[in-house]
Amino acid sequence: MTDVLILSGTGWLSGRIARRWLDAGATVTCLARGERPAPDGAEFVRGDRDDPAAYTALTRRDWDHVVDISSQASQVGAAVGALGERAARWTYVSSLSVYSDDETVGADESAPRHPSARPGDEYEYGAQKAAAEDAVGTLGDRALIVRPGLIVGEGDPSDRFGYWAAAFARAGAEPVLSPPLEGKSAQVIDVDDLAEFIVAATVSGPVNAIGDVQRFDEVLREIRTAAGHTGEIVVAEEDWLVAHGVQHWAGPRSLPLWLPPGMTGFMTRSNSAYRDGGGRPRPLTDTIRTVVADERARGVDRDRRAGLTRAEELTLLADR
């Protein structure tokens, strides 16, 4: 029986990874602070990963597979130091944000990374992930470094992809505000496809775990259809949106997935290594149907971490 340890194993993605392994018959242990429950059937070990003693109870046994998703390089380095000798295989969930080149279309895993964070540096997500990759890379062929892009699906806590499902669903027959669409791309990975790849993959080294490149306008059209929206899509110019305080990509008062100029490569990266390693992204239409249903269930007018409120959107539309 496969003995799996998932560090920080009770979150959105890590919980799904745990569930996949449990369903496959593995014994799963989750280390976390205890703010959320571990999946049913998993052993839970309470520990704060900033505490040097967090791994003490876990060093008394060997592990067939360790999975880590932390974005704190110090935590990842400490875990490798404490458990690296005990692990037959190690998967680290990094990010496409490690790359410093966001302009080159179709870039693969050889693209340049941000300089790795050093102790005492101000926190920067991409640099922290790069430093964490360095720590995991010391394990050689035992290590898989997964670099996902935008992870989407049911229960997504970032609210980015789901914003568009909510926006179209809540508008009904009324207009929806859109950023510029011509020449823009979207590239996502379903959370369940990512979890499945991590459980099943046998490859090593870095892998861009991301779906196929899609046209942004076609993605929004698919979401609109699934949400039953019949109103107009009002496309606003980049300068106009910026002047009206609308943010790119994520966060409050944003239009998610809209990228600033100069990021032509951010959602157009090569996923050949992912596919060659057994990755099989499901049809995007299937993910969209799931996300639309999830947004309706959670409430399309709920408070969100990303996007415009309907009131903000209507005010902006009135100014057009």
C-alpha positions as CSV (number, residue, x, y, z in Angstrom):
1,M,0.0,0.0,0.0
2,T,1.3,3.5,-0.9
3,D,2.1,5.6,2.1
4,V,1.6,9.3,1.2
5,L,2.3,12.4,3.2
6,I,0.7,15.7,2.2
7,L,2.1,18.8,3.8
8,S,-0.5,21.5,4.3
9,G,-2.9,18.8,3.2
10,T,-6.3,20.3,4.1
11,G,-6.6,23.1,1.5
12,W,-8.5,23.3,-1.7
13,L,-6.0,21.6,-4.0
14,S,-4.2,19.6,-1.4
15,G,-7.5,18.2,-0.1
16,R,-8.4,17.0,-3.6
17,I,-4.9,15.4,-3.9
18,A,-5.5,13.6,-0.7
19,R,-9.0,12.4,-1.8
20,R,-7.6,11.0,-5.1
21,W,-5.0,9.0,-3.3
22,L,-7.5,7.7,-0.7
23,D,-9.8,6.6,-3.5
24,A,-6.8,4.8,-5.1
25,G,-6.3,2.8,-1.9
26,A,-3.3,4.8,-0.5
27,T,-2.7,5.5,3.2
28,V,-2.7,9.3,3.5
29,T,-1.4,11.5,6.3
30,C,-2.0,15.3,6.2
31,L,0.1,17.8,8.2
32,A,-1.7,21.1,8.8
33,R,-2.4,23.6,11.6
34,G,-5.9,22.4,12.0
35,E,-7.9,25.3,10.6
36,R,-9.7,22.9,8.2
37,P,-10.4,19.2,8.6
38,A,-8.5,16.5,6.7
39,P,-10.5,14.5,4.1
40,D,-12.4,11.5,5.6
41,G,-10.0,8.5,5.8
42,A,-6.8,10.5,6.1
43,E,-4.7,10.7,9.2
44,F,-4.3,14.2,10.5
45,V,-1.1,15.5,12.2
46,R,-1.3,19.0,13.7
47,G,1.7,21.1,13.1
48,D,2.8,24.7,12.4
49,R,5.3,24.6,9.6
50,D,7.1,27.6,10.9
51,D,7.9,25.6,14.0
52,P,11.2,23.6,13.7
53,A,9.6,20.7,15.6
54,A,6.7,20.4,13.1
55,Y,8.2,17.4,11.4
56,T,9.4,15.5,14.4
57,A,6.6,12.9,14.5
58,L,6.9,12.4,10.7
59,T,10.6,11.5,10.7
60,R,10.0,8.2,12.4
61,R,8.8,6.4,9.3
62,D,9.5,6.2,5.6
63,W,7.2,7.7,2.9
64,D,6.5,6.5,-0.6
65,H,5.5,10.0,-1.7
66,V,5.6,13.4,-0.1
67,V,3.6,16.3,-1.6
68,D,4.2,20.0,-0.7
69,I,2.4,23.1,-2.0
70,S,3.8,25.8,0.3
71,S,4.7,29.2,-1.1
72,Q,7.1,29.8,1.8
73,A,10.6,28.7,0.7
74,S,11.7,28.4,4.3
75,Q,9.0,25.9,5.0
76,V,9.8,23.8,1.9
77,G,13.5,23.8,2.7
78,A,12.9,22.7,6.3
79,A,10.6,19.9,5.0
80,V,13.2,18.7,2.6
81,G,15.9,18.8,5.3
82,A,13.7,16.9,7.8
83,L,12.1,14.3,5.4
84,G,14.1,14.2,2.2
85,E,16.0,11.1,3.3
86,R,12.7,9.4,4.2
87,A,10.9,10.0,0.9
88,A,11.0,7.7,-2.1
89,R,9.4,10.4,-4.2
90,W,8.6,14.1,-3.7
91,T,6.2,16.3,-5.6
92,Y,6.3,20.1,-5.1
93,V,3.5,22.2,-6.5
94,S,5.2,25.4,-7.7
95,S,3.7,27.9,-10.2
96,L,4.1,29.4,-13.6
97,S,4.8,32.6,-11.7
98,V,8.4,31.4,-11.2
99,Y,9.1,32.5,-14.8
100,S,10.6,36.0,-15.3
101,D,9.7,36.0,-19.1
102,D,6.0,36.7,-19.5
103,E,6.3,37.8,-23.1
104,T,7.5,34.8,-25.1
105,V,4.6,32.8,-26.5
106,G,4.8,29.0,-26.2
107,A,7.7,29.1,-23.7
108,D,8.5,25.8,-22.1
109,E,10.2,24.7,-18.8
110,S,13.6,26.0,-19.9
111,A,12.4,29.6,-19.8
112,P,14.3,31.8,-17.3
113,R,13.0,32.0,-13.7
114,H,12.9,34.9,-11.3
115,P,16.0,35.0,-9.0
116,S,15.4,32.8,-6.0
117,A,14.4,34.5,-2.8
118,R,17.0,34.7,0.0
119,P,16.4,34.8,3.7
120,G,15.4,38.3,4.8
121,D,14.1,39.3,1.3
122,E,10.7,41.0,1.1
123,Y,8.1,38.4,0.2
124,E,7.6,38.0,-3.5
125,Y,5.5,35.0,-4.6
126,G,7.5,34.0,-7.8
127,A,10.9,34.3,-6.0
128,Q,9.7,32.2,-3.1
129,K,8.5,29.5,-5.4
130,A,11.8,29.6,-7.2
131,A,13.7,29.2,-4.0
132,A,11.4,26.3,-2.9
133,E,12.1,24.6,-6.3
134,D,15.8,24.9,-5.6
135,A,15.4,23.1,-2.2
136,V,13.3,20.3,-3.8
137,G,15.7,20.0,-6.7
138,T,18.4,18.7,-4.4
139,L,16.4,15.4,-4.3
140,G,17.3,14.8,-8.0
141,D,15.3,12.3,-10.0
142,R,13.1,11.6,-7.0
143,A,11.4,15.0,-7.4
144,L,8.6,16.2,-9.6
145,I,8.2,20.0,-9.7
146,V,4.7,20.8,-11.0
147,R,4.1,24.4,-12.3
148,P,0.4,25.0,-12.7
149,G,-1.0,28.2,-14.0
150,L,-4.5,29.4,-13.1
151,I,-6.2,26.5,-11.3
152,V,-10.0,26.5,-11.7
153,G,-13.0,24.5,-10.7
154,E,-15.6,23.8,-8.0
155,G,-14.9,25.7,-4.8
156,D,-12.1,27.9,-6.2
157,P,-11.2,30.2,-3.4
158,S,-9.5,32.8,-5.7
159,D,-12.8,33.7,-7.4
160,R,-11.0,34.6,-10.6
161,F,-12.4,32.2,-13.3
162,G,-15.6,31.9,-11.4
163,Y,-16.2,35.6,-11.6
164,W,-17.2,35.3,-15.3
165,A,-19.8,32.6,-14.5
166,A,-21.2,34.7,-11.8
167,A,-21.2,37.9,-13.9
168,F,-23.1,36.3,-16.7
169,A,-25.5,34.4,-14.5
170,R,-26.4,37.5,-12.4
171,A,-26.8,39.7,-15.4
172,G,-29.5,37.6,-17.2
173,A,-30.7,39.7,-20.1
174,E,-28.7,42.8,-19.0
175,P,-25.2,43.8,-20.3
176,V,-21.9,42.5,-18.9
177,L,-18.7,44.6,-19.0
178,S,-15.7,43.0,-20.7
179,P,-12.1,43.9,-21.1
180,P,-10.5,43.9,-24.6
181,L,-10.8,40.4,-26.1
182,E,-9.1,40.6,-29.5
183,G,-5.8,38.7,-29.6
184,K,-6.2,37.7,-25.9
185,S,-5.7,34.1,-24.6
186,A,-6.8,32.1,-21.6
187,Q,-5.0,29.0,-20.3
188,V,-6.3,27.2,-17.2
189,I,-6.2,23.8,-15.5
190,D,-9.1,22.1,-13.8
191,V,-8.2,21.4,-10.1
192,D,-9.3,17.8,-10.5
193,D,-7.1,17.3,-13.6
194,L,-4.1,18.7,-11.6
195,A,-4.8,16.5,-8.6
196,E,-5.0,13.4,-10.9
197,F,-1.7,14.2,-12.6
198,I,0.1,14.6,-9.3
199,V,-1.2,11.2,-8.1
200,A,-0.5,9.4,-11.3
201,A,2.6,11.0,-12.8
202,T,5.9,9.1,-12.9
203,V,8.0,11.7,-14.5
204,S,10.6,13.9,-12.8
205,G,11.8,17.5,-13.0
206,P,9.8,20.6,-13.8
207,V,6.5,20.3,-15.7
208,N,4.1,23.1,-16.8
209,A,0.9,21.6,-15.6
210,I,-1.6,23.7,-17.6
211,G,-4.4,23.2,-20.1
212,D,-4.4,24.1,-23.8
213,V,-4.3,27.7,-24.9
214,Q,-7.8,29.0,-25.6
215,R,-9.0,32.3,-27.2
216,F,-10.3,34.5,-24.4
217,D,-13.3,35.6,-26.4
218,E,-14.3,31.9,-27.0
219,V,-13.9,31.1,-23.4
220,L,-16.2,33.9,-22.4
221,R,-18.7,32.9,-25.0
222,E,-18.8,29.3,-23.6
223,I,-19.3,30.6,-20.1
224,R,-22.0,33.0,-21.3
225,T,-23.8,30.2,-23.0
226,A,-23.6,27.9,-19.9
227,A,-24.8,30.7,-17.7
228,G,-27.8,31.5,-19.9
229,H,-26.8,35.1,-20.4
230,T,-28.8,36.8,-23.3
231,G,-27.7,40.4,-22.8
232,E,-25.0,42.4,-24.5
233,I,-21.3,42.1,-23.9
234,V,-19.9,45.6,-23.7
235,V,-16.2,45.6,-24.5
236,A,-14.3,48.5,-22.9
237,E,-10.9,49.8,-24.0
238,E,-7.9,49.2,-21.9
239,D,-7.1,52.9,-21.2
240,W,-10.8,53.5,-20.2
241,L,-10.8,50.7,-17.7
242,V,-7.5,51.8,-16.1
243,A,-8.8,55.4,-15.9
244,H,-11.9,54.1,-14.1
245,G,-9.9,52.2,-11.5
246,V,-10.5,48.7,-12.8
247,Q,-7.6,46.3,-12.0
248,H,-6.1,43.6,-14.2
249,W,-6.1,39.8,-13.4
250,A,-7.5,39.6,-9.8
251,G,-8.5,41.3,-6.6
252,P,-11.3,43.7,-5.7
253,R,-12.6,45.9,-8.5
254,S,-10.9,43.8,-11.2
255,L,-11.8,42.1,-14.4
256,P,-10.2,38.7,-13.8
257,L,-8.0,37.0,-16.5
258,W,-7.5,40.4,-18.2
259,L,-3.7,40.9,-18.5
260,P,-1.8,44.1,-18.9
261,P,0.3,44.8,-22.1
262,G,3.6,42.9,-22.2
263,M,2.2,39.7,-20.8
264,T,1.6,37.9,-24.1
265,G,3.3,34.7,-22.9
266,F,1.6,34.4,-19.5
267,M,-1.3,32.4,-20.7
268,T,0.2,30.8,-23.8
269,R,2.9,28.5,-22.3
270,S,3.7,25.1,-23.7
271,N,2.0,22.1,-22.0
272,S,3.8,19.5,-24.0
273,A,5.7,18.1,-21.0
274,Y,2.4,17.8,-19.1
275,R,0.8,15.9,-21.9
276,D,3.8,13.7,-22.5
277,G,3.8,12.9,-18.8
278,G,0.3,11.6,-18.9
279,G,-1.6,14.8,-18.3
280,R,-5.1,14.8,-19.9
281,P,-7.0,18.1,-19.5
282,R,-10.7,17.6,-19.7
283,P,-12.7,19.6,-22.2
284,L,-13.0,23.2,-21.0
285,T,-16.7,23.0,-21.6
286,D,-17.0,20.4,-18.8
287,T,-15.1,22.6,-16.4
288,I,-17.2,25.6,-17.3
289,R,-20.4,23.7,-16.6
290,T,-19.1,22.7,-13.2
291,V,-18.0,26.2,-12.4
292,V,-21.3,27.8,-13.4
293,A,-23.2,25.3,-11.2
294,D,-20.8,26.0,-8.3
295,E,-21.2,29.7,-8.6
296,R,-25.0,29.4,-8.6
297,A,-24.8,27.2,-5.5
298,R,-22.4,29.5,-3.7
299,G,-24.4,32.6,-4.7
300,V,-23.6,34.9,-7.7
301,D,-23.9,38.0,-5.6
302,R,-21.8,36.9,-2.7
303,D,-18.7,38.8,-1.5
304,R,-15.8,37.8,-3.7
305,R,-12.0,38.0,-3.6
306,A,-11.9,39.0,-7.3
307,G,-14.0,40.9,-9.8
308,L,-16.5,43.7,-9.8
309,T,-19.7,43.8,-7.7
310,R,-22.8,44.1,-9.9
311,A,-23.3,47.6,-8.5
312,E,-19.7,48.6,-9.6
313,E,-20.3,47.0,-13.0
314,L,-23.6,48.8,-13.5
315,T,-22.0,52.2,-12.6
316,L,-19.2,51.6,-15.1
317,L,-21.6,50.5,-17.8
318,A,-23.6,53.7,-17.2
319,D,-20.4,55.7,-17.9
320,R,-19.9,54.1,-21.3
